[in-house]
Amino acid sequence: MNGYGIFSQFYDGLTFNVDYKKRADYIESICARFSHHMGITLDLACGTGSLTLLLKERGVDIYGIDGSPDMLSLANEKAYEKGLEILFLCQPMQRIDLYGTINTCICTLDSINHLTSKKEVQETFDRVSFFMDKDGLFVFDVNTVCKHREILGNNTFVYDTDQVFCVWQNSLKENNIVNIELDLFEREGESYYRRSERFSERAYEIEELSSMLEKAGFSVEGIFADMTFDSLKENSDRAVLVARKKEQTNFEA
């Protein structure tokens, strides 16, 4: 994942609308629905660790990986403040290298969309599969093609918080890629200081993701509209995929 250096300082404030408690409830309900004990869990692309910490407090044996050292620095600070011992590793999604196997992998808030080539997505699925025990669950969400074309598209969004004034500009390109430009204005005294961040996200058809999961050794157990167990609709903006690890795979470590 590129970017999220400067942006990491304001990420939590700008994602104030994310209800991590409800998202943790939802993940646990998915595992219950598929009769799965979470066991050793990886929070892939964990960001500042908000969801990781919540699940840890609920007794989940969890650790986090993210490609941004700035995001992980904040995650470590938050864990320290709560007195939680959580391992956070700085690794790109498509090249994760774990110390042992996992029973569950979660990847939330459209992190997979930050992989802008099918090759990178396949590599990520392969790596998760390589380190996952048979019958383990891989649960992740993605922004849909509809969201990229109809909502994000060529639109501009403005966020004004106590911490920062943010102008978020999108431009839609080929292959449902949205180039994102953030201009962040931080107030210091009577002056504002502008800093910028750039990154891209790509939306994939559900059929493409399902095919890549199958190739990586997973069977797709469920596809839902975000935070529900409802089927996807044409205008759904986020999809949740639940995949179960089949037989042991033999990808190169």
Disulfide bonds with the S-S distance in Angstrom:
none
